[in-house]
Amino acid sequence: MALKRLFVLLIFCLPMSMVHAEINNPYVELQAFVTNFGEVESGPLRFMKAEVTLHVAEGGNRIDIEKHKAQVRNDLIFLFKSQKESDVATVEAQTVLAQRALQVVQDALRAETGHPQVDDLFFTSLVIQ
């Protein structure tokens, strides 16, 4: 009987602990971005695949970030599409792009929530073709 109670307790508590762990995770991964970029007239069509992870700021709200993910993705896609080949050609240029992307995300979240919500942005993968 005690084993049955323990089993029932685990079934009810496990999902709550998983939700609690997810809410306390300071990172929010965005679905991969795949977009063309650059000027088509100047040569072959170029593509970028970027995997982006956001770091929730002190006082930031993960739920607010999740709620406005569509707006964040939209704004990042427009940023990525507007890049020229020179904007992604070197590690230094990619670092500048990451800083610009962070600013775009913070601006979008500030407009929606009144708070920037994130304090860092990482390219966990960036493929240029």
BALOBA-1460 file (C-alpha; in Angstrom, 3 decimals):
// residues 129
<rec num="1" residu="m" x="0.000" y="0.000" z="0.000"/>
<rec num="2" residu="a" x="2.837" y="2.410" z="0.815"/>
<rec num="3" residu="l" x="4.423" y="1.670" z="-2.551"/>
<rec num="4" residu="k" x="1.152" y="2.507" z="-4.298"/>
<rec num="5" residu="r" x="0.926" y="5.861" z="-2.481"/>
<rec num="6" residu="l" x="4.520" y="6.657" z="-3.387"/>
<rec num="7" residu="f" x="3.800" y="5.854" z="-7.032"/>
<rec num="8" residu="v" x="0.709" y="8.093" z="-7.073"/>
<rec num="9" residu="l" x="2.653" y="10.895" z="-5.369"/>
<rec num="10" residu="l" x="5.435" y="10.631" z="-7.970"/>
<rec num="11" residu="i" x="2.956" y="10.734" z="-10.849"/>
<rec num="12" residu="f" x="1.414" y="13.976" z="-9.559"/>
<rec num="13" residu="c" x="4.647" y="15.660" z="-8.464"/>
<rec num="14" residu="l" x="6.892" y="14.832" z="-11.422"/>
<rec num="15" residu="p" x="5.086" y="17.022" z="-13.976"/>
<rec num="16" residu="m" x="5.068" y="19.945" z="-11.542"/>
<rec num="17" residu="s" x="8.797" y="19.576" z="-10.896"/>
<rec num="18" residu="m" x="9.425" y="19.488" z="-14.660"/>
<rec num="19" residu="v" x="7.391" y="22.684" z="-15.118"/>
<rec num="20" residu="h" x="9.249" y="24.310" z="-12.212"/>
<rec num="21" residu="a" x="12.623" y="23.348" z="-13.733"/>
<rec num="22" residu="e" x="11.576" y="24.744" z="-17.134"/>
<rec num="23" residu="i" x="10.429" y="28.054" z="-15.643"/>
<rec num="24" residu="n" x="13.735" y="28.395" z="-13.759"/>
<rec num="25" residu="n" x="15.841" y="27.638" z="-16.851"/>
<rec num="26" residu="p" x="17.596" y="30.931" z="-17.706"/>
<rec num="27" residu="y" x="17.811" y="30.069" z="-21.419"/>
<rec num="28" residu="v" x="15.135" y="30.237" z="-24.096"/>
<rec num="29" residu="e" x="15.939" y="28.472" z="-27.353"/>
<rec num="30" residu="l" x="14.282" y="29.768" z="-30.479"/>
<rec num="31" residu="q" x="13.391" y="27.504" z="-33.364"/>
<rec num="32" residu="a" x="16.091" y="27.598" z="-36.080"/>
<rec num="33" residu="f" x="15.962" y="30.437" z="-38.592"/>
<rec num="34" residu="v" x="16.561" y="29.678" z="-42.258"/>
<rec num="35" residu="t" x="16.428" y="32.661" z="-44.587"/>
<rec num="36" residu="n" x="17.978" y="34.084" z="-47.695"/>
<rec num="37" residu="f" x="19.998" y="37.290" z="-47.409"/>
<rec num="38" residu="g" x="21.966" y="39.766" z="-49.470"/>
<rec num="39" residu="e" x="21.177" y="41.344" z="-52.778"/>
<rec num="40" residu="v" x="20.032" y="38.829" z="-55.373"/>
<rec num="41" residu="e" x="21.173" y="41.023" z="-58.323"/>
<rec num="42" residu="s" x="24.794" y="40.894" z="-57.172"/>
<rec num="43" residu="g" x="25.193" y="37.141" z="-57.402"/>
<rec num="44" residu="p" x="23.756" y="33.806" z="-56.369"/>
<rec num="45" residu="l" x="21.117" y="33.618" z="-53.683"/>
<rec num="46" residu="r" x="22.723" y="33.260" z="-50.240"/>
<rec num="47" residu="f" x="21.219" y="31.436" z="-47.269"/>
<rec num="48" residu="m" x="21.699" y="31.669" z="-43.534"/>
<rec num="49" residu="k" x="20.708" y="29.142" z="-40.898"/>
<rec num="50" residu="a" x="20.899" y="30.492" z="-37.368"/>
<rec num="51" residu="e" x="20.069" y="28.784" z="-34.101"/>
<rec num="52" residu="v" x="19.546" y="31.392" z="-31.406"/>
<rec num="53" residu="t" x="19.407" y="31.077" z="-27.630"/>
<rec num="54" residu="l" x="18.323" y="33.943" z="-25.381"/>
<rec num="55" residu="h" x="19.433" y="34.450" z="-21.780"/>
<rec num="56" residu="v" x="16.669" y="35.653" z="-19.458"/>
<rec num="57" residu="a" x="17.749" y="38.838" z="-17.666"/>
<rec num="58" residu="e" x="17.639" y="39.369" z="-13.924"/>
<rec num="59" residu="g" x="14.020" y="40.338" z="-13.332"/>
<rec num="60" residu="g" x="13.063" y="39.013" z="-16.767"/>
<rec num="61" residu="n" x="10.048" y="36.798" z="-17.227"/>
<rec num="62" residu="r" x="10.419" y="33.609" z="-19.267"/>
<rec num="63" residu="i" x="6.649" y="33.414" z="-19.729"/>
<rec num="64" residu="d" x="6.596" y="36.903" z="-21.311"/>
<rec num="65" residu="i" x="9.383" y="35.861" z="-23.676"/>
<rec num="66" residu="e" x="7.510" y="32.697" z="-24.667"/>
<rec num="67" residu="k" x="4.301" y="34.681" z="-25.145"/>
<rec num="68" residu="h" x="5.955" y="37.110" z="-27.583"/>
<rec num="69" residu="k" x="8.171" y="34.618" z="-29.419"/>
<rec num="70" residu="a" x="6.337" y="35.174" z="-32.714"/>
<rec num="71" residu="q" x="7.119" y="38.909" z="-32.661"/>
<rec num="72" residu="v" x="10.735" y="38.230" z="-31.716"/>
<rec num="73" residu="r" x="11.130" y="35.695" z="-34.548"/>
<rec num="74" residu="n" x="9.531" y="38.088" z="-37.036"/>
<rec num="75" residu="d" x="11.892" y="40.919" z="-36.135"/>
<rec num="76" residu="l" x="14.954" y="38.644" z="-36.222"/>
<rec num="77" residu="i" x="14.014" y="37.275" z="-39.649"/>
<rec num="78" residu="f" x="13.833" y="40.821" z="-41.038"/>
<rec num="79" residu="l" x="17.219" y="41.597" z="-39.477"/>
<rec num="80" residu="f" x="18.810" y="38.455" z="-40.943"/>
<rec num="81" residu="k" x="17.289" y="39.052" z="-44.390"/>
<rec num="82" residu="s" x="18.704" y="42.595" z="-44.478"/>
<rec num="83" residu="q" x="22.327" y="41.466" z="-44.069"/>
<rec num="84" residu="k" x="24.927" y="41.752" z="-46.794"/>
<rec num="85" residu="e" x="27.647" y="39.196" z="-47.331"/>
<rec num="86" residu="s" x="30.183" y="41.447" z="-45.579"/>
<rec num="87" residu="d" x="27.875" y="41.577" z="-42.516"/>
<rec num="88" residu="v" x="28.402" y="37.846" z="-41.884"/>
<rec num="89" residu="a" x="31.777" y="37.133" z="-43.538"/>
<rec num="90" residu="t" x="34.003" y="37.217" z="-40.422"/>
<rec num="91" residu="v" x="33.749" y="36.259" z="-36.779"/>
<rec num="92" residu="e" x="33.921" y="39.948" z="-35.860"/>
<rec num="93" residu="a" x="31.043" y="40.747" z="-38.216"/>
<rec num="94" residu="q" x="29.019" y="37.877" z="-36.770"/>
<rec num="95" residu="t" x="29.669" y="39.207" z="-33.268"/>
<rec num="96" residu="v" x="28.289" y="42.587" z="-34.350"/>
<rec num="97" residu="l" x="25.267" y="40.805" z="-35.866"/>
<rec num="98" residu="a" x="24.668" y="39.032" z="-32.529"/>
<rec num="99" residu="q" x="24.746" y="42.398" z="-30.725"/>
<rec num="100" residu="r" x="22.310" y="43.877" z="-33.248"/>
<rec num="101" residu="a" x="20.064" y="40.817" z="-32.876"/>
<rec num="102" residu="l" x="20.074" y="41.239" z="-29.088"/>
<rec num="103" residu="q" x="19.027" y="44.870" z="-29.509"/>
<rec num="104" residu="v" x="16.203" y="43.838" z="-31.879"/>
<rec num="105" residu="v" x="14.953" y="41.242" z="-29.366"/>
<rec num="106" residu="q" x="15.152" y="43.670" z="-26.452"/>
<rec num="107" residu="d" x="13.329" y="46.370" z="-28.428"/>
<rec num="108" residu="a" x="10.543" y="43.960" z="-29.390"/>
<rec num="109" residu="l" x="10.107" y="42.690" z="-25.832"/>
<rec num="110" residu="r" x="10.324" y="46.196" z="-24.364"/>
<rec num="111" residu="a" x="7.563" y="47.341" z="-26.745"/>
<rec num="112" residu="e" x="5.373" y="44.371" z="-25.791"/>
<rec num="113" residu="t" x="6.090" y="44.068" z="-22.058"/>
<rec num="114" residu="g" x="7.778" y="47.294" z="-20.943"/>
<rec num="115" residu="h" x="10.955" y="45.377" z="-20.023"/>
<rec num="116" residu="p" x="13.804" y="44.055" z="-22.233"/>
<rec num="117" residu="q" x="13.472" y="40.579" z="-20.594"/>
<rec num="118" residu="v" x="16.798" y="39.264" z="-22.008"/>
<rec num="119" residu="d" x="20.387" y="40.349" z="-21.433"/>
<rec num="120" residu="d" x="22.280" y="38.174" z="-23.893"/>
<rec num="121" residu="l" x="21.854" y="36.378" z="-27.187"/>
<rec num="122" residu="f" x="23.942" y="33.480" z="-28.465"/>
<rec num="123" residu="f" x="24.257" y="31.952" z="-31.900"/>
<rec num="124" residu="t" x="24.435" y="28.279" z="-30.970"/>
<rec num="125" residu="s" x="24.838" y="27.548" z="-34.673"/>
<rec num="126" residu="l" x="25.375" y="29.853" z="-37.625"/>
<rec num="127" residu="v" x="25.729" y="28.471" z="-41.135"/>
<rec num="128" residu="i" x="26.232" y="30.753" z="-44.129"/>
<rec num="129" residu="q" x="25.907" y="29.326" z="-47.633"/>
